[in-house]
Structures are given as C-alpha cells and as structure tokens.
Amino acid sequence: MVEEPPKPLVKSVLNMNLPPKIRVGRGFSIGELKEVGLTVKDARKLGLKIDLNRRSKHEFNIEALKGYLEKLKK
C-alpha cells in the first residue's frame, strides 16, 4: 500500500488573547523542506504540497516529513 503524504499544519491566530489554533495549511514551507534535505522539485515529485508564501518553520511539520521519508525508504 502506498503511504499517504503528511498534511502540513499551521498555527492560525484568531485573537491575540487566545492561544493559536492548529489547522491544516496549504503546504509545507521551503524552510521546513530544507531542514529535512528536500528541494522544492524533489518534494513535488513525492506529492507534497508546498506553500511558497509561508516563512515559518514548525517542528511538528519537520518531524512529520522526517517520518514520511523514513517510511518511503523502507
């Protein structure tokens, strides 16, 4: 069975007085891809969504990408 790519998660700030909510985003940031050693071209070949406008790097996305790449290598 083919492994489904992970969903990119982002923090949405609705109100500065409340903690941010986590939701599914448009794609992974370039910084997150670089942390796991992927280029934009390689990520697209793997079927990952990429958000070129996003600048943030979230650790939970980096861990999801690392886990996905480990499963692909098996």
PQR file of N, CA, C, O and H, with PARSE charges and radii, in Angstrom:
ATOM      1  N   MET A   1       0.845  -1.187   0.000 -0.4000 1.5000
ATOM      2  CA  MET A   1       0.000   0.000   0.000 -0.0000 2.0000
ATOM      3  C   MET A   1       0.885   1.242   0.000  0.5500 1.7000
ATOM      4  O   MET A   1       1.893   1.294   0.705 -0.5500 1.4000
ATOM      5  N   VAL A   2       0.512   2.222  -0.778 -0.4000 1.5000
ATOM      6  CA  VAL A   2       1.289   3.456  -0.886 -0.0000 2.0000
ATOM      7  C   VAL A   2       0.980   4.355   0.309  0.5500 1.7000
ATOM      8  O   VAL A   2      -0.178   4.559   0.673 -0.5500 1.4000
ATOM      9  H   VAL A   2      -0.307   2.180  -1.351  0.4000 1.0000
ATOM     10  N   GLU A   3       2.033   4.882   0.904 -0.4000 1.5000
ATOM     11  CA  GLU A   3       1.893   5.762   2.074 -0.0000 2.0000
ATOM     12  C   GLU A   3       1.379   7.126   1.626  0.5500 1.7000
ATOM     13  O   GLU A   3       1.888   7.695   0.660 -0.5500 1.4000
ATOM     14  H   GLU A   3       2.974   4.716   0.609  0.4000 1.0000
ATOM     15  N   GLU A   4       0.380   7.651   2.319 -0.4000 1.5000
ATOM     16  CA  GLU A   4      -0.177   8.970   2.009 -0.0000 2.0000
ATOM     17  C   GLU A   4       0.730  10.057   2.582  0.5500 1.7000
ATOM     18  O   GLU A   4       1.187   9.942   3.719 -0.5500 1.4000
ATOM     19  H   GLU A   4      -0.033   7.189   3.104  0.4000 1.0000
ATOM     20  N   PRO A   5       0.996  11.120   1.803 -0.5600 1.5000
ATOM     21  CA  PRO A   5       1.862  12.192   2.315  0.2800 2.0000
ATOM     22  C   PRO A   5       1.240  12.886   3.532  0.5500 1.7000
ATOM     23  O   PRO A   5       0.016  12.954   3.649 -0.5500 1.4000
ATOM     24  N   PRO A   6       2.080  13.398   4.434 -0.5600 1.5000
ATOM     25  CA  PRO A   6       1.540  14.077   5.621  0.2800 2.0000
ATOM     26  C   PRO A   6       0.885  15.399   5.252  0.5500 1.7000
ATOM     27  O   PRO A   6       1.208  16.007   4.232 -0.5500 1.4000
ATOM     28  N   LYS A   7      -0.026  15.825   6.086 -0.4000 1.5000
ATOM     29  CA  LYS A   7      -0.701  17.107   5.867 -0.0000 2.0000
ATOM     30  C   LYS A   7       0.077  18.205   6.585  0.5500 1.7000
ATOM     31  O   LYS A   7       0.477  18.031   7.737 -0.5500 1.4000
ATOM     32  H   LYS A   7      -0.289  15.330   6.915  0.4000 1.0000
ATOM     33  N   PRO A   8       0.292  19.337   5.910 -0.5600 1.5000
ATOM     34  CA  PRO A   8       1.001  20.444   6.564  0.2800 2.0000
ATOM     35  C   PRO A   8       0.093  21.141   7.576  0.5500 1.7000
ATOM     36  O   PRO A   8      -1.054  21.462   7.264 -0.5500 1.4000
ATOM     37  N   LEU A   9       0.596  21.372   8.774 -0.4000 1.5000
ATOM     38  CA  LEU A   9      -0.178  22.042   9.815 -0.0000 2.0000
ATOM     39  C   LEU A   9       0.391  23.438  10.057  0.5500 1.7000
ATOM     40  O   LEU A   9       1.604  23.640  10.014 -0.5500 1.4000
ATOM     41  H   LEU A   9       1.527  21.111   9.028  0.4000 1.0000
ATOM     42  N   VAL A  10      -0.486  24.384  10.309 -0.4000 1.5000
ATOM     43  CA  VAL A  10      -0.070  25.758  10.602 -0.0000 2.0000
ATOM     44  C   VAL A  10      -0.828  26.257  11.821  0.5500 1.7000
ATOM     45  O   VAL A  10      -1.883  25.730  12.173 -0.5500 1.4000
ATOM     46  H   VAL A  10      -1.472  24.220  10.345  0.4000 1.0000
ATOM     47  N   LYS A  11      -0.280  27.271  12.454 -0.4000 1.5000
ATOM     48  CA  LYS A  11      -0.934  27.909  13.595 -0.0000 2.0000
ATOM     49  C   LYS A  11      -1.690  29.118  13.081  0.5500 1.7000
ATOM     50  O   LYS A  11      -1.108  29.987  12.431 -0.5500 1.4000
ATOM     51  H   LYS A  11       0.578  27.699  12.168  0.4000 1.0000
ATOM     52  N   SER A  12      -2.983  29.181  13.366 -0.4000 1.5000
ATOM     53  CA  SER A  12      -3.780  30.329  12.961 -0.0000 2.0000
ATOM     54  C   SER A  12      -4.071  31.184  14.190  0.5500 1.7000
ATOM     55  O   SER A  12      -4.543  30.686  15.212 -0.5500 1.4000
ATOM     56  H   SER A  12      -3.456  28.475  13.894  0.4000 1.0000
ATOM     57  N   VAL A  13      -3.789  32.447  14.076 -0.4000 1.5000
ATOM     58  CA  VAL A  13      -4.001  33.377  15.179 -0.0000 2.0000
ATOM     59  C   VAL A  13      -5.309  34.107  14.912  0.5500 1.7000
ATOM     60  O   VAL A  13      -5.387  34.949  14.018 -0.5500 1.4000
ATOM     61  H   VAL A  13      -3.406  32.852  13.245  0.4000 1.0000
ATOM     62  N   LEU A  14      -6.327  33.785  15.686 -0.4000 1.5000
ATOM     63  CA  LEU A  14      -7.622  34.430  15.526 -0.0000 2.0000
ATOM     64  C   LEU A  14      -7.767  35.619  16.465  0.5500 1.7000
ATOM     65  O   LEU A  14      -8.373  36.633  16.117 -0.5500 1.4000
ATOM     66  H   LEU A  14      -6.263  33.102  16.412  0.4000 1.0000
ATOM     67  N   ASN A  15      -7.201  35.479  17.664 -0.4000 1.5000
ATOM     68  CA  ASN A  15      -7.307  36.529  18.662 -0.0000 2.0000
ATOM     69  C   ASN A  15      -5.999  36.518  19.453  0.5500 1.7000
ATOM     70  O   ASN A  15      -5.550  35.458  19.889 -0.5500 1.4000
ATOM     71  H   ASN A  15      -6.709  34.656  17.947  0.4000 1.0000
ATOM     72  N   MET A  16      -5.399  37.663  19.636 -0.4000 1.5000
ATOM     73  CA  MET A  16      -4.106  37.734  20.309 -0.0000 2.0000
ATOM     74  C   MET A  16      -4.194  37.325  21.788  0.5500 1.7000
ATOM     75  O   MET A  16      -3.174  36.997  22.393 -0.5500 1.4000
ATOM     76  H   MET A  16      -5.763  38.524  19.282  0.4000 1.0000
ATOM     77  N   ASN A  17      -5.390  37.341  22.370 -0.4000 1.5000
ATOM     78  CA  ASN A  17      -5.555  36.982  23.778 -0.0000 2.0000
ATOM     79  C   ASN A  17      -5.718  35.479  23.990  0.5500 1.7000
ATOM     80  O   ASN A  17      -5.613  34.999  25.119 -0.5500 1.4000
ATOM     81  H   ASN A  17      -6.219  37.608  21.878  0.4000 1.0000
ATOM     82  N   LEU A  18      -5.973  34.733  22.914 -0.4000 1.5000
ATOM     83  CA  LEU A  18      -6.177  33.298  22.999 -0.0000 2.0000
ATOM     84  C   LEU A  18      -4.997  32.565  22.379  0.5500 1.7000
ATOM     85  O   LEU A  18      -4.309  33.121  21.524 -0.5500 1.4000
ATOM     86  H   LEU A  18      -6.058  35.124  21.997  0.4000 1.0000
ATOM     87  N   PRO A  19      -4.753  31.330  22.795 -0.5600 1.5000
ATOM     88  CA  PRO A  19      -3.667  30.561  22.160  0.2800 2.0000
ATOM     89  C   PRO A  19      -4.018  30.237  20.703  0.5500 1.7000
ATOM     90  O   PRO A  19      -5.196  30.109  20.368 -0.5500 1.4000
ATOM     91  N   PRO A  20      -3.010  30.104  19.839 -0.5600 1.5000
ATOM     92  CA  PRO A  20      -3.287  29.827  18.427  0.2800 2.0000
ATOM     93  C   PRO A  20      -3.853  28.430  18.218  0.5500 1.7000
ATOM     94  O   PRO A  20      -3.521  27.494  18.945 -0.5500 1.4000
ATOM     95  N   LYS A  21      -4.710  28.307  17.215 -0.4000 1.5000
ATOM     96  CA  LYS A  21      -5.273  27.011  16.863 -0.0000 2.0000
ATOM     97  C   LYS A  21      -4.419  26.401  15.757  0.5500 1.7000
ATOM     98  O   LYS A  21      -3.811  27.115  14.959 -0.5500 1.4000
ATOM     99  H   LYS A  21      -4.979  29.068  16.624  0.4000 1.0000
ATOM    100  N   ILE A  22      -4.382  25.098  15.722 -0.4000 1.5000
ATOM    101  CA  ILE A  22      -3.624  24.403  14.686 -0.0000 2.0000
ATOM    102  C   ILE A  22      -4.617  23.884  13.657  0.5500 1.7000
ATOM    103  O   ILE A  22      -5.603  23.231  14.000 -0.5500 1.4000
ATOM    104  H   ILE A  22      -4.876  24.518  16.370  0.4000 1.0000
ATOM    105  N   ARG A  23      -4.343  24.182  12.388 -0.4000 1.5000
ATOM    106  CA  ARG A  23      -5.222  23.754  11.301 -0.0000 2.0000
ATOM    107  C   ARG A  23      -4.373  23.235  10.147  0.5500 1.7000
ATOM    108  O   ARG A  23      -3.154  23.409  10.138 -0.5500 1.4000
ATOM    109  H   ARG A  23      -3.542  24.712  12.110  0.4000 1.0000
ATOM    110  N   VAL A  24      -5.011  22.609   9.189 -0.4000 1.5000
ATOM    111  CA  VAL A  24      -4.311  22.113   8.004 -0.0000 2.0000
ATOM    112  C   VAL A  24      -4.040  23.302   7.088  0.5500 1.7000
ATOM    113  O   VAL A  24      -4.944  24.081   6.786 -0.5500 1.4000
ATOM    114  H   VAL A  24      -6.001  22.468   9.196  0.4000 1.0000
ATOM    115  N   GLY A  25      -2.799  23.433   6.650 -0.4000 1.5000
ATOM    116  CA  GLY A  25      -2.399  24.558   5.817 -0.0000 2.0000
ATOM    117  C   GLY A  25      -2.383  24.203   4.347  0.5500 1.7000
ATOM    118  O   GLY A  25      -2.773  23.104   3.954 -0.5500 1.4000
ATOM    119  H   GLY A  25      -2.064  22.800   6.895  0.4000 1.0000
ATOM    120  N   ARG A  26      -1.923  25.151   3.536 -0.4000 1.5000
ATOM    121  CA  ARG A  26      -1.862  24.951   2.087 -0.0000 2.0000
ATOM    122  C   ARG A  26      -0.675  24.087   1.679  0.5500 1.7000
ATOM    123  O   ARG A  26      -0.744  23.359   0.689 -0.5500 1.4000
ATOM    124  H   ARG A  26      -1.606  26.044   3.856  0.4000 1.0000
ATOM    125  N   GLY A  27       0.408  24.166   2.437 -0.4000 1.5000
ATOM    126  CA  GLY A  27       1.577  23.378   2.077 -0.0000 2.0000
ATOM    127  C   GLY A  27       2.718  23.609   3.047  0.5500 1.7000
ATOM    128  O   GLY A  27       2.635  24.447   3.945 -0.5500 1.4000
ATOM    129  H   GLY A  27       0.464  24.757   3.242  0.4000 1.0000
ATOM    130  N   PHE A  28       3.786  22.851   2.851 -0.4000 1.5000
ATOM    131  CA  PHE A  28       4.976  22.985   3.684 -0.0000 2.0000
ATOM    132  C   PHE A  28       5.791  24.179   3.212  0.5500 1.7000
ATOM    133  O   PHE A  28       5.792  24.502   2.024 -0.5500 1.4000
ATOM    134  H   PHE A  28       3.854  22.170   2.122  0.4000 1.0000
ATOM    135  N   SER A  29       6.485  24.839   4.138 -0.4000 1.5000
ATOM    136  CA  SER A  29       7.326  25.972   3.779 -0.0000 2.0000
ATOM    137  C   SER A  29       8.662  25.470   3.233  0.5500 1.7000
ATOM    138  O   SER A  29       9.037  24.319   3.456 -0.5500 1.4000
ATOM    139  H   SER A  29       6.483  24.577   5.103  0.4000 1.0000
ATOM    140  N   ILE A  30       9.367  26.331   2.526 -0.4000 1.5000
ATOM    141  CA  ILE A  30      10.664  25.971   1.969 -0.0000 2.0000
ATOM    142  C   ILE A  30      11.657  25.691   3.094  0.5500 1.7000
ATOM    143  O   ILE A  30      12.500  24.804   2.958 -0.5500 1.4000
ATOM    144  H   ILE A  30       9.062  27.266   2.345  0.4000 1.0000
ATOM    145  N   GLY A  31      11.577  26.420   4.186 -0.4000 1.5000
ATOM    146  CA  GLY A  31      12.453  26.192   5.327 -0.0000 2.0000
ATOM    147  C   GLY A  31      12.271  24.805   5.924  0.5500 1.7000
ATOM    148  O   GLY A  31      13.244  24.162   6.316 -0.5500 1.4000
ATOM    149  H   GLY A  31      10.893  27.141   4.297  0.4000 1.0000
ATOM    150  N   GLU A  32      11.031  24.344   5.993 -0.4000 1.5000
ATOM    151  CA  GLU A  32      10.770  23.001   6.509 -0.0000 2.0000
ATOM    152  C   GLU A  32      11.345  21.938   5.578  0.5500 1.7000
ATOM    153  O   GLU A  32      11.873  20.926   6.039 -0.5500 1.4000
ATOM    154  H   GLU A  32      10.240  24.866   5.674  0.4000 1.0000
ATOM    155  N   LEU A  33      11.245  22.164   4.276 -0.4000 1.5000
ATOM    156  CA  LEU A  33      11.805  21.219   3.316 -0.0000 2.0000
ATOM    157  C   LEU A  33      13.325  21.165   3.415  0.5500 1.7000
ATOM    158  O   LEU A  33      13.919  20.091   3.328 -0.5500 1.4000
ATOM    159  H   LEU A  33      10.817  22.986   3.901  0.4000 1.0000
ATOM    160  N   LYS A  34      13.951  22.323   3.597 -0.4000 1.5000
ATOM    161  CA  LYS A  34      15.410  22.374   3.708 -0.0000 2.0000
ATOM    162  C   LYS A  34      15.889  21.661   4.965  0.5500 1.7000
ATOM    163  O   LYS A  34      16.955  21.046   4.953 -0.5500 1.4000
ATOM    164  H   LYS A  34      13.468  23.195   3.668  0.4000 1.0000
ATOM    165  N   GLU A  35      15.122  21.732   6.045 -0.4000 1.5000
ATOM    166  CA  GLU A  35      15.500  21.066   7.299 -0.0000 2.0000
ATOM    167  C   GLU A  35      15.604  19.554   7.132  0.5500 1.7000
ATOM    168  O   GLU A  35      16.417  18.914   7.800 -0.5500 1.4000
ATOM    169  H   GLU A  35      14.256  22.232   6.054  0.4000 1.0000
ATOM    170  N   VAL A  36      14.794  18.976   6.252 -0.4000 1.5000
ATOM    171  CA  VAL A  36      14.836  17.530   6.047 -0.0000 2.0000
ATOM    172  C   VAL A  36      15.646  17.152   4.811  0.5500 1.7000
ATOM    173  O   VAL A  36      15.751  15.971   4.482 -0.5500 1.4000
ATOM    174  H   VAL A  36      14.134  19.495   5.709  0.4000 1.0000
ATOM    175  N   GLY A  37      16.217  18.133   4.125 -0.4000 1.5000
ATOM    176  CA  GLY A  37      17.090  17.859   2.988 -0.0000 2.0000
ATOM    177  C   GLY A  37      16.381  17.678   1.667  0.5500 1.7000
ATOM    178  O   GLY A  37      16.885  16.975   0.792 -0.5500 1.4000
ATOM    179  H   GLY A  37      16.131  19.093   4.392  0.4000 1.0000
ATOM    180  N   LEU A  38      15.224  18.294   1.499 -0.4000 1.5000
ATOM    181  CA  LEU A  38      14.490  18.208   0.241 -0.0000 2.0000
ATOM    182  C   LEU A  38      14.524  19.535  -0.500  0.5500 1.7000
ATOM    183  O   LEU A  38      14.566  20.601   0.114 -0.5500 1.4000
ATOM    184  H   LEU A  38      14.814  18.866   2.210  0.4000 1.0000
ATOM    185  N   THR A  39      14.506  19.460  -1.828 -0.4000 1.5000
ATOM    186  CA  THR A  39      14.323  20.660  -2.639 -0.0000 2.0000
ATOM    187  C   THR A  39      12.846  20.738  -3.018  0.5500 1.7000
ATOM    188  O   THR A  39      12.090  19.787  -2.819 -0.5500 1.4000
ATOM    189  H   THR A  39      14.471  18.594  -2.327  0.4000 1.0000
ATOM    190  N   VAL A  40      12.456  21.861  -3.555 -0.4000 1.5000
ATOM    191  CA  VAL A  40      11.059  22.034  -3.970 -0.0000 2.0000
ATOM    192  C   VAL A  40      10.720  21.021  -5.062  0.5500 1.7000
ATOM    193  O   VAL A  40       9.635  20.438  -5.061 -0.5500 1.4000
ATOM    194  H   VAL A  40      13.070  22.633  -3.716  0.4000 1.0000
ATOM    195  N   LYS A  41      11.640  20.818  -5.980 -0.4000 1.5000
ATOM    196  CA  LYS A  41      11.417  19.881  -7.079 -0.0000 2.0000
ATOM    197  C   LYS A  41      11.249  18.450  -6.562  0.5500 1.7000
ATOM    198  O   LYS A  41      10.356  17.728  -7.006 -0.5500 1.4000
ATOM    199  H   LYS A  41      12.521  21.291  -5.980  0.4000 1.0000
ATOM    200  N   ASP A  42      12.105  18.043  -5.627 -0.4000 1.5000
ATOM    201  CA  ASP A  42      12.007  16.698  -5.053 -0.0000 2.0000
ATOM    202  C   ASP A  42      10.706  16.519  -4.272  0.5500 1.7000
ATOM    203  O   ASP A  42      10.076  15.464  -4.344 -0.5500 1.4000
ATOM    204  H   ASP A  42      12.830  18.629  -5.266  0.4000 1.0000
ATOM    205  N   ALA A  43      10.309  17.541  -3.532 -0.4000 1.5000
ATOM    206  CA  ALA A  43       9.084  17.456  -2.735 -0.0000 2.0000
ATOM    207  C   ALA A  43       7.862  17.311  -3.633  0.5500 1.7000
ATOM    208  O   ALA A  43       6.941  16.559  -3.315 -0.5500 1.4000
ATOM    209  H   ALA A  43      10.821  18.398  -3.472  0.4000 1.0000
ATOM    210  N   ARG A  44       7.852  18.022  -4.742 -0.4000 1.5000
ATOM    211  CA  ARG A  44       6.722  17.902  -5.668 -0.0000 2.0000
ATOM    212  C   ARG A  44       6.670  16.517  -6.303  0.5500 1.7000
ATOM    213  O   ARG A  44       5.587  15.987  -6.554 -0.5500 1.4000
ATOM    214  H   ARG A  44       8.601  18.633  -5.000  0.4000 1.0000
ATOM    215  N   LYS A  45       7.843  15.926  -6.564 -0.4000 1.5000
ATOM    216  CA  LYS A  45       7.873  14.580  -7.118 -0.0000 2.0000
ATOM    217  C   LYS A  45       7.299  13.569  -6.132  0.5500 1.7000
ATOM    218  O   LYS A  45       6.701  12.572  -6.536 -0.5500 1.4000
ATOM    219  H   LYS A  45       8.722  16.357  -6.361  0.4000 1.0000
ATOM    220  N   LEU A  46       7.482  13.830  -4.830 -0.4000 1.5000
ATOM    221  CA  LEU A  46       6.942  12.945  -3.793 -0.0000 2.0000
ATOM    222  C   LEU A  46       5.464  13.193  -3.518  0.5500 1.7000
ATOM    223  O   LEU A  46       4.854  12.453  -2.746 -0.5500 1.4000
ATOM    224  H   LEU A  46       7.968  14.641  -4.502  0.4000 1.0000
ATOM    225  N   GLY A  47       4.877  14.215  -4.132 -0.4000 1.5000
ATOM    226  CA  GLY A  47       3.464  14.508  -3.944 -0.0000 2.0000
ATOM    227  C   GLY A  47       3.169  15.404  -2.757  0.5500 1.7000
ATOM    228  O   GLY A  47       2.027  15.472  -2.302 -0.5500 1.4000
ATOM    229  H   GLY A  47       5.372  14.816  -4.759  0.4000 1.0000
ATOM    230  N   LEU A  48       4.191  16.099  -2.246 -0.4000 1.5000
ATOM    231  CA  LEU A  48       3.990  17.007  -1.113 -0.0000 2.0000
ATOM    232  C   LEU A  48       3.512  18.364  -1.598  0.5500 1.7000
ATOM    233  O   LEU A  48       3.957  18.851  -2.637 -0.5500 1.4000
ATOM    234  H   LEU A  48       5.118  16.044  -2.616  0.4000 1.0000
ATOM    235  N   LYS A  49       2.614  18.966  -0.852 -0.4000 1.5000
ATOM    236  CA  LYS A  49       2.157  20.313  -1.174 -0.0000 2.0000
ATOM    237  C   LYS A  49       3.147  21.328  -0.617  0.5500 1.7000
ATOM    238  O   LYS A  49       3.711  21.127   0.459 -0.5500 1.4000
ATOM    239  H   LYS A  49       2.252  18.570  -0.008  0.4000 1.0000
ATOM    240  N   ILE A  50       3.357  22.419  -1.353 -0.4000 1.5000
ATOM    241  CA  ILE A  50       4.319  23.435  -0.952 -0.0000 2.0000
ATOM    242  C   ILE A  50       3.638  24.789  -0.994  0.5500 1.7000
ATOM    243  O   ILE A  50       2.954  25.122  -1.962 -0.5500 1.4000
ATOM    244  H   ILE A  50       2.899  22.581  -2.227  0.4000 1.0000
ATOM    245  N   ASP A  51       3.829  25.569   0.066 -0.4000 1.5000
ATOM    246  CA  ASP A  51       3.324  26.934   0.148 -0.0000 2.0000
ATOM    247  C   ASP A  51       4.526  27.869   0.063  0.5500 1.7000
ATOM    248  O   ASP A  51       5.262  28.036   1.036 -0.5500 1.4000
ATOM    249  H   ASP A  51       4.384  25.298   0.853  0.4000 1.0000
ATOM    250  N   LEU A  52       4.717  28.471  -1.096 -0.4000 1.5000
ATOM    251  CA  LEU A  52       5.879  29.332  -1.314 -0.0000 2.0000
ATOM    252  C   LEU A  52       5.793  30.641  -0.541  0.5500 1.7000
ATOM    253  O   LEU A  52       6.811  31.305  -0.348 -0.5500 1.4000
ATOM    254  H   LEU A  52       4.119  28.335  -1.886  0.4000 1.0000
ATOM    255  N   ASN A  53       4.612  31.023  -0.099 -0.4000 1.5000
ATOM    256  CA  ASN A  53       4.441  32.285   0.630 -0.0000 2.0000
ATOM    257  C   ASN A  53       4.732  32.157   2.122  0.5500 1.7000
ATOM    258  O   ASN A  53       4.999  33.155   2.792 -0.5500 1.4000
ATOM    259  H   ASN A  53       3.785  30.483  -0.256  0.4000 1.0000
ATOM    260  N   ARG A  54       4.682  30.936   2.641 -0.4000 1.5000
ATOM    261  CA  ARG A  54       4.867  30.736   4.078 -0.0000 2.0000
ATOM    262  C   ARG A  54       6.333  30.812   4.464  0.5500 1.7000
ATOM    263  O   ARG A  54       7.181  30.255   3.766 -0.5500 1.4000
ATOM    264  H   ARG A  54       4.465  30.126   2.097  0.4000 1.0000
ATOM    265  N   ARG A  55       6.650  31.488   5.560 -0.4000 1.5000
ATOM    266  CA  ARG A  55       8.030  31.657   6.008 -0.0000 2.0000
ATOM    267  C   ARG A  55       8.332  30.900   7.302  0.5500 1.7000
ATOM    268  O   ARG A  55       9.497  30.717   7.653 -0.5500 1.4000
ATOM    269  H   ARG A  55       5.961  31.940   6.127  0.4000 1.0000
ATOM    270  N   SER A  56       7.307  30.467   8.002 -0.4000 1.5000
ATOM    271  CA  SER A  56       7.511  29.850   9.315 -0.0000 2.0000
ATOM    272  C   SER A  56       7.985  28.406   9.183  0.5500 1.7000
ATOM    273  O   SER A  56       7.711  27.731   8.191 -0.5500 1.4000
ATOM    274  H   SER A  56       6.360  30.615   7.716  0.4000 1.0000
ATOM    275  N   LYS A  57       8.705  27.953  10.209 -0.4000 1.5000
ATOM    276  CA  LYS A  57       9.130  26.559  10.300 -0.0000 2.0000
ATOM    277  C   LYS A  57       8.563  26.004  11.596  0.5500 1.7000
ATOM    278  O   LYS A  57       8.877  26.495  12.681 -0.5500 1.4000
ATOM    279  H   LYS A  57       8.928  28.502  11.015  0.4000 1.0000
ATOM    280  N   HIS A  58       7.729  24.981  11.480 -0.4000 1.5000
ATOM    281  CA  HIS A  58       7.139  24.353  12.654 -0.0000 2.0000
ATOM    282  C   HIS A  58       7.775  22.982  12.853  0.5500 1.7000
ATOM    283  O   HIS A  58       7.920  22.203  11.911 -0.5500 1.4000
ATOM    284  H   HIS A  58       7.474  24.582  10.599  0.4000 1.0000
ATOM    285  N   GLU A  59       8.148  22.707  14.089 -0.4000 1.5000
ATOM    286  CA  GLU A  59       8.835  21.456  14.405 -0.0000 2.0000
ATOM    287  C   GLU A  59       7.952  20.239  14.131  0.5500 1.7000
ATOM    288  O   GLU A  59       8.459  19.194  13.722 -0.5500 1.4000
ATOM    289  H   GLU A  59       8.030  23.339  14.854  0.4000 1.0000
ATOM    290  N   PHE A  60       6.637  20.357  14.349 -0.4000 1.5000
ATOM    291  CA  PHE A  60       5.758  19.212  14.111 -0.0000 2.0000
ATOM    292  C   PHE A  60       5.685  18.869  12.628  0.5500 1.7000
ATOM    293  O   PHE A  60       5.505  17.701  12.282 -0.5500 1.4000
ATOM    294  H   PHE A  60       6.225  21.206  14.681  0.4000 1.0000
ATOM    295  N   ASN A  61       5.821  19.859  11.741 -0.4000 1.5000
ATOM    296  CA  ASN A  61       5.864  19.569  10.305 -0.0000 2.0000
ATOM    297  C   ASN A  61       7.179  18.913   9.912  0.5500 1.7000
ATOM    298  O   ASN A  61       7.198  18.011   9.075 -0.5500 1.4000
ATOM    299  H   ASN A  61       5.967  20.807  12.022  0.4000 1.0000
ATOM    300  N   ILE A  62       8.276  19.361  10.511 -0.4000 1.5000
ATOM    301  CA  ILE A  62       9.579  18.785  10.210 -0.0000 2.0000
ATOM    302  C   ILE A  62       9.610  17.319  10.645  0.5500 1.7000
ATOM    303  O   ILE A  62      10.121  16.464   9.922 -0.5500 1.4000
ATOM    304  H   ILE A  62       8.260  20.094  11.191  0.4000 1.0000
ATOM    305  N   GLU A  63       9.065  17.036  11.820 -0.4000 1.5000
ATOM    306  CA  GLU A  63       9.017  15.648  12.304 -0.0000 2.0000
ATOM    307  C   GLU A  63       8.126  14.781  11.418  0.5500 1.7000
ATOM    308  O   GLU A  63       8.445  13.617  11.176 -0.5500 1.4000
ATOM    309  H   GLU A  63       8.650  17.731  12.407  0.4000 1.0000
ATOM    310  N   ALA A  64       7.009  15.336  10.929 -0.4000 1.5000
ATOM    311  CA  ALA A  64       6.120  14.583  10.041 -0.0000 2.0000
ATOM    312  C   ALA A  64       6.820  14.261   8.724  0.5500 1.7000
ATOM    313  O   ALA A  64       6.672  13.159   8.194 -0.5500 1.4000
ATOM    314  H   ALA A  64       6.751  16.282  11.125  0.4000 1.0000
ATOM    315  N   LEU A  65       7.579  15.214   8.197 -0.4000 1.5000
ATOM    316  CA  LEU A  65       8.317  14.977   6.958 -0.0000 2.0000
ATOM    317  C   LEU A  65       9.421  13.936   7.147  0.5500 1.7000
ATOM    318  O   LEU A  65       9.623  13.080   6.287 -0.5500 1.4000
ATOM    319  H   LEU A  65       7.699  16.109   8.627  0.4000 1.0000
ATOM    320  N   LYS A  66      10.134  14.011   8.275 -0.4000 1.5000
ATOM    321  CA  LYS A  66      11.186  13.028   8.540 -0.0000 2.0000
ATOM    322  C   LYS A  66      10.597  11.624   8.639  0.5500 1.7000
ATOM    323  O   LYS A  66      11.165  10.675   8.099 -0.5500 1.4000
ATOM    324  H   LYS A  66       9.969  14.707   8.974  0.4000 1.0000
ATOM    325  N   GLY A  67       9.478  11.488   9.317 -0.4000 1.5000
ATOM    326  CA  GLY A  67       8.823  10.194   9.434 -0.0000 2.0000
ATOM    327  C   GLY A  67       8.345   9.664   8.099  0.5500 1.7000
ATOM    328  O   GLY A  67       8.445   8.467   7.831 -0.5500 1.4000
ATOM    329  H   GLY A  67       9.017  12.259   9.756  0.4000 1.0000
ATOM    330  N   TYR A  68       7.825  10.550   7.259 -0.4000 1.5000
ATOM    331  CA  TYR A  68       7.349  10.156   5.936 -0.0000 2.0000
ATOM    332  C   TYR A  68       8.510   9.682   5.067  0.5500 1.7000
ATOM    333  O   TYR A  68       8.384   8.678   4.366 -0.5500 1.4000
ATOM    334  H   TYR A  68       7.743  11.522   7.477  0.4000 1.0000
ATOM    335  N   LEU A  69       9.627  10.384   5.105 -0.4000 1.5000
ATOM    336  CA  LEU A  69      10.784   9.981   4.313 -0.0000 2.0000
ATOM    337  C   LEU A  69      11.359   8.654   4.788  0.5500 1.7000
ATOM    338  O   LEU A  69      11.822   7.854   3.976 -0.5500 1.4000
ATOM    339  H   LEU A  69       9.729  11.199   5.675  0.4000 1.0000
ATOM    340  N   GLU A  70      11.334   8.413   6.106 -0.4000 1.5000
ATOM    341  CA  GLU A  70      11.800   7.131   6.637 -0.0000 2.0000
ATOM    342  C   GLU A  70      10.917   5.978   6.149  0.5500 1.7000
ATOM    343  O   GLU A  70      11.420   4.905   5.817 -0.5500 1.4000
ATOM    344  H   GLU A  70      10.958   9.063   6.766  0.4000 1.0000
ATOM    345  N   LYS A  71       9.605   6.203   6.106 -0.4000 1.5000
ATOM    346  CA  LYS A  71       8.691   5.160   5.628 -0.0000 2.0000
ATOM    347  C   LYS A  71       8.885   4.881   4.148  0.5500 1.7000
ATOM    348  O   LYS A  71       8.714   3.748   3.698 -0.5500 1.4000
ATOM    349  H   LYS A  71       9.196   7.075   6.376  0.4000 1.0000
ATOM    350  N   LEU A  72       9.246   5.922   3.381 -0.4000 1.5000
ATOM    351  CA  LEU A  72       9.470   5.727   1.954 -0.0000 2.0000
ATOM    352  C   LEU A  72      10.741   4.928   1.683  0.5500 1.7000
ATOM    353  O   LEU A  72      10.818   4.191   0.700 -0.5500 1.4000
ATOM    354  H   LEU A  72       9.385   6.842   3.747  0.4000 1.0000
ATOM    355  N   LYS A  73      11.733   5.074   2.554 -0.4000 1.5000
ATOM    356  CA  LYS A  73      12.996   4.362   2.350 -0.0000 2.0000
ATOM    357  C   LYS A  73      12.880   2.871   2.618  0.5500 1.7000
ATOM    358  O   LYS A  73      13.690   2.092   2.115 -0.5500 1.4000
ATOM    359  H   LYS A  73      11.670   5.673   3.352  0.4000 1.0000
ATOM    360  N   LYS A  74      11.889   2.459   3.398 -0.4000 1.5000
ATOM    361  CA  LYS A  74      11.725   1.028   3.728 -0.0000 2.0000
ATOM    362  C   LYS A  74      11.181   0.240   2.564  0.5500 1.7000
ATOM    363  O   LYS A  74      10.986  -0.970   2.676 -0.5500 1.4000
ATOM    364  H   LYS A  74      11.231   3.092   3.806  0.4000 1.0000
TER
END
